[in-house]
Amino acid sequence: MPEPVEKPIASPCVSICALDETDVCIGCQRNVDEIIRWSRLNNSERREVLLRCHERARERGQLL
């Protein structure tokens, strides 16, 4: 029996789309390249991006 196909991880976009002075979105914490490439990334790559986003948010004091 074939393995079930994993659904694509959804975009972290929160519709607060504005870049800061380092070209990182203040809403989702992705950089411009990550935003542009998102639709072409596999789930493993998307998880890596999400980890970087989490780290950026933590560094900026945006996590509770």
N, C-alpha and C positions, 0 to 999 in steps of 0.2 A: 504494500500500500504506500503511495507517495506521501512524503512529508507535507503537512499543511503549509501553504504559502503565507508568510508573515505579511501583515498589512503594513503599508508604509507609515512611518512615524509622522504625525502631523506637524506642520510648521508651528514654531513657537510664537508666531506673530500675534500681538495683542492689539493691533490697530492703533498703536501709538508710534507712528512712523516718523522719526526725526533723528538725524545723525548728530552726535556730539562732535567736539573738536578733534576726536581721534577716529572719526568715521565709524563709530559703533552706534547702533540704534539704541535710543534710550528706552524703547519699549521692550524689545526681545533680547537685547544684548548681543545680537549678531553683528559681525563686521560686514562691510559691503560685499566682499567676496563670498562670505558664507550665505548671505541673502541671495545673491545672484545664482550661486551654484546649488542651492537647496533642492530644487526639483530634480537634479541629476545625481544626487547623493544616494547611496544605498543606506540601509538602516544602521549599519555599523558606523558609517561616516556621520550620519545624523546624530547618533548617540555621542560621538566625539564632539561635535559642534555644541550639543546641548550641555555637555560637561564644561566646555569653555565658557558658554553663556552663564552658567551657574557660578563659575569662578569669577567672572567679571562682575556679576551682580553682587557677590559676596565682598569682593575687593572695594566696591563702590558703596558698601553699606546699604544695599537695597534689599537685603534679605532680613526677615524678622528673626 
